[in-house]
Amino acid sequence: MSAPAGKTVHLTILMNKLETLTHQAFHTYWTHEHPKIWLEMAIVKKHVLKYTQFHVDEKVSEGLRAAGLPIAEYDGGVQIWGRSVEDLMAVFQDPEYLAKVVPDEQKFLKRSEAIMMIGWDEMLWTCEESSNSA
């Protein structure tokens, strides 16, 4: 799969924390410790254009669920952008990734339950905040 001309490939991975961790411990480790390994890999610097983490607010989710809204059962999601699927797959097949990142992920998330989506973004609107207050 390749994205349409002018688009980058966008990979989203939805994940759940290990049962042995609190939500706070999961979010803290993922935010502060995991990137020290992930972002220092040469293959990531070569092929990843952008990397973001989405942290689910479990208290807000519980409130929305109690109000009858359907809420996805995930603790977070990672979003990774690259030039091609091949570039992103090269990251996940890299020996350094397999030796360093996979064992680190096993410290805080359920890798076997992670779900991926891959495609491209269609930016349709962005709110530009005015610097002038009315």
C-alpha positions as a LaTeX table, in Angstrom:
\begin{tabular}{lrrr}
\hline
Residue & $x$ (\AA) & $y$ (\AA) & $z$ (\AA) \\
\hline
Met1 & 0.00 & 0.00 & 0.00 \\
Ser2 & 1.20 & 3.43 & $-0.76$ \\
Ala3 & $-0.45$ & 6.68 & 0.17 \\
Pro4 & $-1.78$ & 8.95 & $-2.59$ \\
Ala5 & 0.76 & 11.33 & $-4.11$ \\
Gly6 & 1.79 & 14.00 & $-1.64$ \\
Lys7 & 0.54 & 12.05 & 1.40 \\
Thr8 & 2.53 & 10.32 & 4.10 \\
Val9 & 1.69 & 6.91 & 5.52 \\
His10 & 0.06 & 7.06 & 8.96 \\
Leu11 & 0.17 & 4.08 & 11.32 \\
Thr12 & $-1.96$ & 4.03 & 14.46 \\
Ile13 & $-1.53$ & 1.32 & 17.08 \\
Leu14 & $-4.12$ & 1.00 & 19.86 \\
Met15 & $-2.86$ & $-0.63$ & 23.04 \\
Asn16 & $-3.63$ & $-1.68$ & 26.59 \\
Lys17 & $-1.42$ & $-1.49$ & 29.66 \\
Leu18 & $-0.27$ & $-4.52$ & 31.58 \\
Glu19 & $-2.73$ & $-5.48$ & 34.32 \\
Thr20 & 0.09 & $-5.22$ & 36.86 \\
Leu21 & 0.47 & $-1.46$ & 36.25 \\
Thr22 & $-1.71$ & 1.40 & 37.40 \\
His23 & $-2.89$ & 3.81 & 34.74 \\
Gln24 & $-0.53$ & 6.44 & 36.14 \\
Ala25 & 2.46 & 4.07 & 36.05 \\
Phe26 & 1.62 & 3.10 & 32.45 \\
His27 & 1.32 & 6.70 & 31.26 \\
Thr28 & 4.45 & 7.80 & 33.11 \\
Tyr29 & 6.62 & 4.97 & 31.78 \\
Trp30 & 5.32 & 5.32 & 28.23 \\
Thr31 & 5.82 & 9.10 & 28.22 \\
His32 & 9.20 & 9.33 & 29.92 \\
Glu33 & 11.07 & 6.02 & 29.69 \\
His34 & 10.04 & 4.29 & 26.46 \\
Pro35 & 10.95 & 7.24 & 24.17 \\
Lys36 & 14.52 & 7.14 & 25.49 \\
Ile37 & 14.90 & 3.82 & 23.67 \\
Trp38 & 12.54 & 4.29 & 20.71 \\
Leu39 & 13.65 & 7.77 & 19.65 \\
Glu40 & 17.37 & 7.01 & 19.85 \\
Met41 & 17.32 & 4.21 & 17.28 \\
Ala42 & 19.01 & 5.03 & 13.97 \\
Ile43 & 16.25 & 3.32 & 11.95 \\
Val44 & 13.60 & 5.49 & 13.64 \\
Lys45 & 15.57 & 8.66 & 12.89 \\
Lys46 & 15.90 & 7.49 & 9.28 \\
His47 & 12.31 & 6.42 & 8.55 \\
Val48 & 9.90 & 8.00 & 11.05 \\
Leu49 & 8.66 & 11.48 & 10.14 \\
Lys50 & 6.47 & 12.05 & 13.19 \\
Tyr51 & 5.64 & 10.17 & 16.40 \\
Thr52 & 2.87 & 11.01 & 18.86 \\
Gln53 & 1.25 & 9.27 & 21.80 \\
Phe54 & $-2.45$ & 9.45 & 22.65 \\
His55 & $-3.12$ & 8.92 & 26.36 \\
Val56 & $-6.67$ & 7.88 & 27.27 \\
Asp57 & $-8.18$ & 9.68 & 30.27 \\
Glu58 & $-9.71$ & 6.74 & 32.12 \\
Lys59 & $-11.84$ & 8.89 & 34.45 \\
Val60 & $-13.45$ & 10.81 & 31.58 \\
Ser61 & $-13.92$ & 7.54 & 29.67 \\
Glu62 & $-15.67$ & 5.97 & 32.68 \\
Gly63 & $-18.02$ & 8.96 & 32.92 \\
Leu64 & $-18.88$ & 8.81 & 29.23 \\
Arg65 & $-19.39$ & 5.03 & 29.43 \\
Ala66 & $-21.73$ & 5.53 & 32.43 \\
Ala67 & $-23.68$ & 8.02 & 30.31 \\
Gly68 & $-24.27$ & 5.28 & 27.74 \\
Leu69 & $-21.67$ & 6.28 & 25.15 \\
Pro70 & $-19.62$ & 3.57 & 23.43 \\
Ile71 & $-15.99$ & 3.96 & 24.52 \\
Ala72 & $-13.10$ & 2.00 & 23.00 \\
Glu73 & $-11.43$ & $-0.32$ & 25.49 \\
Tyr74 & $-7.84$ & 0.90 & 25.05 \\
Asp75 & $-5.44$ & 2.74 & 27.33 \\
Gly76 & $-3.65$ & 4.60 & 24.57 \\
Gly77 & $-2.53$ & 4.79 & 21.02 \\
Val78 & 0.66 & 5.61 & 19.20 \\
Gln79 & 0.71 & 7.37 & 15.87 \\
Ile80 & 3.68 & 7.06 & 13.55 \\
Trp81 & 4.11 & 8.71 & 10.15 \\
Gly82 & 6.53 & 7.64 & 7.41 \\
Arg83 & 7.14 & 8.09 & 3.70 \\
Ser84 & 6.01 & 4.53 & 2.86 \\
Val85 & 4.72 & 1.31 & 4.37 \\
Glu86 & 8.08 & $-0.23$ & 3.52 \\
Asp87 & 9.90 & 2.41 & 5.58 \\
Leu88 & 7.67 & 1.78 & 8.59 \\
Met89 & 7.92 & $-2.01$ & 8.26 \\
Ala90 & 11.73 & $-1.65$ & 8.08 \\
Val91 & 11.57 & $-0.10$ & 11.55 \\
Phe92 & 9.56 & $-3.00$ & 12.99 \\
Gln93 & 11.83 & $-5.63$ & 11.40 \\
Asp94 & 15.10 & $-3.95$ & 12.41 \\
Pro95 & 17.33 & $-6.10$ & 14.67 \\
Glu96 & 17.89 & $-3.18$ & 17.08 \\
Tyr97 & 14.10 & $-2.66$ & 17.36 \\
Leu98 & 13.60 & $-6.35$ & 18.06 \\
Ala99 & 16.43 & $-6.42$ & 20.62 \\
Lys100 & 15.65 & $-3.19$ & 22.48 \\
Val101 & 12.15 & $-1.87$ & 21.85 \\
Val102 & 10.18 & $-5.12$ & 21.99 \\
Pro103 & 11.55 & $-6.08$ & 25.45 \\
Asp104 & 10.89 & $-2.54$ & 26.68 \\
Glu105 & 7.29 & $-2.62$ & 25.41 \\
Gln106 & 6.77 & $-5.87$ & 27.30 \\
Lys107 & 7.41 & $-3.91$ & 30.52 \\
Phe108 & 4.30 & $-1.76$ & 30.14 \\
Leu109 & 1.89 & $-2.91$ & 27.40 \\
Lys110 & 0.11 & $-6.01$ & 26.15 \\
Arg111 & 1.81 & $-6.38$ & 22.76 \\
Ser112 & $-0.32$ & $-9.38$ & 21.74 \\
Glu113 & $-3.50$ & $-7.29$ & 22.08 \\
Ala114 & $-2.27$ & $-4.22$ & 20.17 \\
Ile115 & $-4.35$ & $-3.36$ & 17.09 \\
Met116 & $-2.97$ & $-1.52$ & 14.05 \\
Met117 & $-4.56$ & 0.70 & 11.44 \\
Ile118 & $-2.58$ & 2.05 & 8.50 \\
Gly119 & $-3.48$ & 4.59 & 5.86 \\
Trp120 & $-3.09$ & 8.31 & 5.24 \\
Asp121 & $-4.49$ & 11.57 & 6.59 \\
Glu122 & $-6.87$ & 13.87 & 4.77 \\
Met123 & $-6.51$ & 17.26 & 6.45 \\
Leu124 & $-9.86$ & 18.95 & 5.89 \\
Trp125 & $-9.79$ & 21.76 & 8.42 \\
Thr126 & $-7.54$ & 23.27 & 11.06 \\
Cys127 & $-8.66$ & 25.94 & 13.48 \\
Glu128 & $-6.27$ & 28.85 & 13.38 \\
Glu129 & $-6.44$ & 30.70 & 16.70 \\
Ser130 & $-6.49$ & 34.45 & 16.26 \\
Ser131 & $-3.82$ & 36.37 & 18.12 \\
Asn132 & $-6.28$ & 39.26 & 18.45 \\
Ser133 & $-8.86$ & 38.97 & 21.22 \\
Ala134 & $-12.28$ & 40.50 & 20.57 \\
\hline
\end{tabular}
